Amino acid sequence: MTVQGLFSSKSAAAAQISAIPRFAIVGRGFSGMMMAIALMKTVRTPFHLQLFDPNSSVSGGQALSSARALTILNTRVRDLSVSLGDNDDFNDWLCSNAEFRAAVPAAIPGFRQIFVPKEIFSDYVYQRFSEALSARKDITVQVCHEPVVAIRRSHGNRFLLESANPANPLFDTVILATGYGLPEAAETEEASSPVRAQRLVARPHTILLGSGIRVVDHLLQLRDAGYRGQVTILSRHGFLPQSHTPNAADPVFPADTLPSTLPDILRFIRSACREAEEEGRSWQSVMNGLRKHARSLWRALPAYQKRQFNRHLRAIYDSHRNRLPEAIYARLRSELASGNTLVRRGVVVRQGFGGVFFRPAGSPSEEIIHAERILDCRCRGPQMNSRMLTSLIEQGLAMPDELSLGLAVNQRGQPCLEDGATVDGLFAVGPLGLGSLPDIDLVPEIVSQAYAVGEHVAERFYPRSKAV
């Protein structure tokens, strides 16, 4: 992939772009790449863009997803377009791929209803990024592999991104797109020596920590690789992802007047799901419809009820929101029915030599579960204690949301301060705002937010003339 300015020297690049706006995107996962595409499509005047990410790859299939083959993607093709207003863009891209058409002939003439691996979606996103860049001869793009350790406001309302490079330039706009945290050194999959640990177990045994889609992904990849040992899934709440319907469930949410308290919302959703199934629809259609109202419902809740939801209901909500393709769900149910995969509910207190110390739900005592391999599949929230986010909060440029799940942001991703003010030129897109914007970790929501940020940036530097 040719990227204008990517491999140019910093001094030469600085000479070319000194007089044009400078934009920085911190993070190069889906949120970061989507933000870059949106800027190139909405800011129609020259600018310089710098992407900060420790990951050295600039090709598809690396920054957006894990390197494993056939990683589960739980969203249909019809909901994965990166082109605002063209929901068929990803489908059209797949239709134009002869190799993919040959591999999935049953879906022709379109692939809107199917699920594809993350790696294929990754290639699509990177190709659209490359095409957007090649169409813009008036912009330059650089990639910096040095991690950003702090962001500071400088004189003139610009931003300094501190990294290992002592000659960091100033930026007019900074967009945080770190998702759940920038990649660090690769984690070891085994908590202890597998050779010594195997002496403690009667048969091969693997522990998976977590309960989301990553757990299912790891489980099925183990089986596909020929692993026949026992697998134990340890989860605090024990809710595994539910199933999608065979075809996309059209959203239904009968709400003239929305409830405003958590108990009333819960009763309302249960009643709506029951009525939908009685009328021949599915509970999935209600959950799809709920997405359109989730943010207004969330904003109306008092802080203590948001904390109650996060403690007691988020796990079950996520299991119904982040669903599995029907065929994958069937494999999961078969695994559980076989007895070779067990789900245990409780708390992992700590990892020890060749196993974990586990406190089952409802029990005051701990037990040791031995295994030769422990894989942590838990999806943690944004790294709020990272030096970069801490630097923003200490300077009063951002603040945590009410539950400290991420940064407090508005619809457009602008960090919100205690007095309701925002900081010009600073944005946090994607999962960083999950505590303020439910479902902002989903692709369609990230796409919409990225284009809204792009439009705002374009208007900030080149305001449209107002009609008199």
N, C-alpha and C positions, 0 to 999 in steps of 0.2 A: 504493500500500500504506500503510495507516494503522498507525503504530507508536506505541504509547502512550509518551509522554514524549520521543519522538524530537526534536521541535522545541521542547520547553519550555526555558525559560531555566535555566541551570545553578543559579542561586540557588534558584529555585522547586523544581527537582527535588531539590536537596540538602535542603530543608526537609521534603519528603515522605518521603525514604528514609533519614533519618539513623539510624533505629532498626532497620533491617533489614539483612541481609547484602548486601554489595556484591561482585558478580562481574565480572571483566573478561576478555574474549576478545580476544586480539591476532591479527588476521587475519580476513578475511571471505570467504575462498574456501570450497570445499566443507567442509573440516575445521572452519572457524569457524562456518559456518551449521549444520552438523550438530550441533556442540557446543551451540549456542544452542537448537536443537530439543530435544536430549536434556535440557538443564537444565529447560526449561519443562515437560517431560513427567515428570521424575523428582523434582524438588524441588517438593513440593506446597504449600509455604508461601511467603509473600511474600518477594521479593528484588528487588534492582535489578541490571540487567545493562547493561554498557557495552561496545560493540564498537569496537575501535580498528582503523582501516584507512585509508591515504591515499586509496584509491579512493572517490570521492564518490557513486557510484551505490548505490541501495538497491533496485534492481529486478532481476528475473531476467535472465539472459543476459549480465551484465556482470562481476560479481565472480567467478563460477564458471568462466567460459570466455572465450576470446578473442572479439572482436567479429566474426570472420569467419563467414560462413554455412557451414553444413554441416561443421562441425569434427568430425573422426572421434571417435566414442566406441566403444571396443573391448570393452565389457562388455555382455552381454545384459540385456534388461529384467528378467528374472527375478532378477538379482543386484544390482539397484540400488534396492531399497526402503530408505527412511529410517525405516520403522516397524519397530521390533524385534519379532520374532515374527510379522510379517505380510509374507511374501515377495512377496505379490501386490499390495502397495500401489501401486507404480509402474504395474503392469499395469492395475489398476483405474482409476487416474487417467487413463491413456491411453484406456481403453475409454469413459470418461465424456466424452471430448473429441470432439465431433461432427466438428470440422474435421479432426482427426487420423484418425479412423475413415474419413472420406471419402477421405483421401489414401492410406491404406494398407488398402484393403478386403480384400486377400488374407489378412491376418493374423487377421481376425475369426473366432472370437469372442474371441481373446486375442492378446497381443503378447509373450508371455514369451520366445520364442526369437529375437526380432528385435533389431537394433541401431538406435539412434536417435542423431541428432546431439546434441552436448553442450548446445546451446542449449535443446533440449526438456527434457533432464534438469535443466538450470538452472532453467527455469520451474517445473518440478515441485517442486524443493527450496524455492524461494522461496515458492511457494504454501503448502507444508506449514509453513514458518516462519511465514507470515502467519496461517494458521489456528491454529497453536499459540499464537501471541501473542494473537489475538482471544479465545481461550478463557480467557485468564488476565487477569482484571480486577484482580488483586492484585499485579501486577508492573509495573515500568517499564523501558523500554529506551531507551538513548541510543546514538547513533553519533558517534564522534569521528574526524575526518579528519586530525588531527595525528599524525604518525608517533611511535611510542614509541621513544625513544633509549636508555633505560635502565630497569631494574627493580631496585628496592632494597627490602630488608627493613627495616621500621620498628619502632619500639617497639610491643609488644603483638602481635607476630607478624602484622602486616598488611604490605601491599605498596604501595609508591609507584611509580607509573608516570610517568616523567619524559618530558615532551614540550615543545612550544613554549609550552604553557599553564602559567604559573607557579602556578596555583591548582589543581593536580591533586589529587583526593581520594585517600584510601586505600582499598584493596580487601582483602577477606578471602580471596578466591580469585582467582588469575590463571591463565588457560589460554592457553598459546601454541599457536596454530593457523596458523602462517605458511606451512605447506607448504614450498616451496623458496625462500621469501623473499617479503616483501611487494613489491607492484608499485612500480617506480620510474618515473622519467620515461620516456616511450615511446622505445624504441630506434629508431634509423633503420635501415631495411632495407638501405640502400645504403652500402657502406663508402667510396665515393668518388663523384664526379660522374658520373652515367651518361652524360652527353653526351660528356665527354672520354674516358671509359673505352671507349666503343663504338669509338673509333678504333683501339683495340688488338686488337680481336677481329674475325675474318673474318665471323662471324654472331652473332646474339644468343646470349648464354651466361650462365647463372645457376649459381652455386655454392651448394649447400646443405651446411651443416656439421652433422654428426650422423648418427645411424643409427636413431633410434627412430620412434615413431608420428608425432611432430611433423614429421619429415622427409617421411614419406609424405603427411601432411596438406597441407604446403606444396606438394609436387610436384603432387598432383592438383588443388589449387586453382589453381595456375598454368596447368595444362592446361585446366581448366574455364573459365578466364578468357580462353582463346584463345592462350596463349603457345605458340609452336611452335619456339622456339629450343632449343639444346643445354642440358641440365641435367647437372651433375656433382655427385655426392654424395661428399663427403670424410669418411671415418670412420676412426678409429684401428684398429678391428677389422673393420669391414665387414659386421657381422651385421645384416641388416634383419629387421623383425618377421615371424614365421611366421604361418600361417593358423589360424583357428578351424575346427572341423568344421561341416558344414551345420547340425546340431542339437547342442545342448549335450552335451558328453561327460561322462558320469557319472564321478565321481572313482574311481580305482582305485590302490591303493598297497599291494601285498602285503608287509607288514612285521611279522613277529612280533618279531624283534629287529633294531633299526635299527643300521646301521653307525655308527662313531664317528670315522672319519678321513676327510679329504677324498678321497683316492684311492678308498677303499672306497665312499664315498657316490656318487662319479661312476660307478664300475663298477656299483653296485646300480641306479642310475637307468637307465643304458643297458640293462642286462639286463631291467629291468621294462618299458621301452618296447618292446624287441624281443619279449618274451613277449606283451605286450598286442596287438601287431600280428599276431602269429602266431595269436592266439585270436580275431581278427576285431574287436578294439577298436582304439583309436588311441593314439599317444604322448601326445596332448593329455589323455586321461583320466588318464594317469599324472602329468602335470604338475599337473592339477587336484587329484589325490590328495596330491601332495607338499606342497601348501599347508598341509594339516592337520598336517604333521610338520616343516615348515621351521624353526619357532622352536626346537624341541627339538634338531634336528640342528645348528642354528647355535650354540646355547648350548654344545653339547658340544665344539665345535672349539676347539683352542688358538689363541691370537692370531695366530701366524705362518701358520697355515693359513687363517684368515679373510683375512689380507692376500693370500695366494696366490690365493684365490678372487676377491677384489676386483680383482686385477691381471689374471688370466688367464681367468677363467670368468664373471664377472658379465655381460659383454656378451652372451655366447651364452645365458646363463640368462635375461636380460631379453628377448632376442629370441623365446624360446619361452614366456615367461610373459606378456608384453604382446603378445598376438596381434591380428591384423587380422581383421575380418569377411571371410568367404570372397570376397564380390564385390569388396571393396577389394583384397584380396590378388591376385585375378586381374588387376585393372587394373595393379597394381604389376608383376607378372610380364610383362604385355604391354608396359609401358613399357620395361622392361629388355631385353626381346627385340627391340624396335624399333631399339635402338642410339641412340636419341635421348636416353636417360638412362643415364649411366654411374656405376658405383660404384668408387671408388678407395680403397684401404686405405693408411693412413699418418698422418702427423702434420702438422697445420697449424702451422707455426712462428710465423708472424705474418701479419697482413694488410698489404698495401701499396697503392700507388696502382693502382686498377683491377684488383686481383687478390689472390692469396695466395701466400706462399712455402710450398711443400709438400715434405715429405720422404717419399717413398714407403716403404712397409714393406720392410725388407731393404736399403735403400739408404742410404749415408752422406751423399749429396749432396742438395741442395735444388734444386727447380725452381720456376719461376713459372707459375702458372695464371691467365690473364687472364679477366676476366668483367666485365660491366657491372653485375652485381647479385650481392651476397653476402648470404645469409640464414643467420643462426646459429640452428639448430634444436636445439642441444644442451641436454639436461636436466641442469643442474648441481645439485649437492647443496645443502642448506641453507647459508645464508650465515653460516658459523661466525665470521667475522671482523667481523660487524656489531656496532655499539656495544651493541645490546640484549643479544645473547647473550654478548658479552664481559663486560658488567656482571654477569651472573649467575655466570659462571665465576670472575671475580675475587673475588666475595663468598663463594664456596664454596656457592652455591645450586644449582649444576649443574656437570657436567663432560662433556667430549666422550666419545663412545663409543670403543672400542678402535681404530677405523679413522678416527676424526675425520670420519665421514660425517654426524654430527648429535650430538644429546645422548644420553647414556646414560640409558635409561628402563626401567621395569619394564612389565609387561603393561598396567597401568592408565595408563601415560603419566606416572607420577611420576618426575622426574629422580632418578637414583641417584648417590650420592656414593661416595667411595673405600671408606668403611667399611661400605657397604651401606645406610646410612641414606637416608631421603627427607625432603623438606621439606614440612611440612603446608601445604596450600593452593596448591601450585604444580604445574602439569601441562604436558606438551608432547604434544599429540596429532597423529596423522597422520605425514607424511613426516619430521618433525623427529626421529623415533625409528627411522628406517629401519636404522641401524647396529645397533640392538639387537633390533628386531622385523621380520624379513623380511616383505615383503608388506603392511606397514602403510600403504603408499601406495594400496592398493586399496580401493574403496568399501565392500564388506562388512566389511573389517577396521576401517575408520575408524568405521563405524556402531556396531559392537560396542564398540569402545573408548570412543566418546563416551557411550554409555549406561552403561558401567562407571564412567566418571568422574562422570557425573551421580548415579548411585547412591551413590558414595563421598561426594560433596559433600553430598547430602541426609542421609546418615548422620552426617556430621561436625557439621552444625549442628543436626540434629534426630534424635538417636539413638533407635532403636526401643527400647522398654522390653523388658528381658530377662525371659523367663519364669522364675519361681522353681521 
